[in-house]
């Protein structure tokens, strides 16, 4: 059990969770663009483009960002 918990805590893989109009991104590298209608985030080997309306960042930590608003599209590019 503790091994599983340690693996979750120290996991460095990109993780994206979307629930309703709230999106969490774990283990990102940099926020490239932050605007009311789009957010562009750099992660290891990926660029995440979120488009929508009234987008805001409601949580910002070294390895986690939370985006809320009316999320319309998510593009996972290389």
C-alpha positions in Angstrom: 0.0 0.0 0.0 2.7 2.5 0.9 4.6 1.7 -2.3 1.5 2.7 -4.3 1.2 5.9 -2.4 4.8 6.8 -2.9 4.4 6.1 -6.7 1.5 8.6 -6.8 3.3 11.3 -4.8 6.5 11.1 -6.9 4.9 10.5 -10.3 6.4 12.9 -12.8 4.2 12.0 -15.7 1.9 14.5 -17.3 -1.6 14.1 -15.9 -4.7 15.9 -17.2 -8.0 15.7 -15.3 -11.2 17.3 -16.6 -14.4 17.5 -14.6 -17.2 19.7 -15.8 -15.5 23.0 -16.6 -12.5 22.5 -14.3 -9.2 21.2 -15.7 -6.2 20.1 -13.6 -2.8 19.6 -15.3 -0.1 18.0 -13.2 3.6 18.0 -14.0 3.6 20.8 -16.6 6.7 22.9 -17.4 5.6 26.4 -18.3 2.5 28.5 -19.1 3.2 30.0 -22.5 0.0 32.0 -23.1 -2.8 32.9 -20.7 -5.7 34.8 -22.1 -9.5 35.0 -21.4 -10.2 32.7 -24.4 -7.1 30.4 -24.5 -4.3 28.9 -22.4 -1.2 27.4 -23.9 0.9 25.1 -21.6 4.2 23.4 -22.3 4.7 20.0 -20.8 7.3 17.4 -21.5 7.0 16.5 -25.2 3.5 18.1 -25.4 1.9 21.4 -25.9 -1.6 21.7 -24.4 -3.9 24.3 -25.9 -7.2 25.0 -24.0 -9.8 27.2 -25.8 -13.0 28.5 -24.3 -14.5 31.5 -22.7 -14.0 33.2 -19.3 -10.9 31.0 -18.6 -9.1 31.6 -15.4 -6.3 30.0 -13.4 -7.6 29.2 -10.0 -4.7 27.2 -8.7 -1.0 27.6 -9.6 1.7 25.5 -8.0 5.1 24.3 -9.2 3.7 21.2 -10.8 0.0 21.8 -10.9 -2.3 24.3 -12.6 -6.1 24.4 -12.5 -8.0 26.1 -15.3 -11.7 27.0 -14.8 -14.2 28.5 -17.2 -16.3 27.4 -20.2 -13.8 24.9 -21.7 -14.7 24.2 -25.4 -11.6 22.5 -26.8 -8.4 20.8 -25.7 -5.6 20.1 -28.1 -2.7 17.9 -27.2 0.0 18.7 -29.8 3.6 17.7 -29.9 
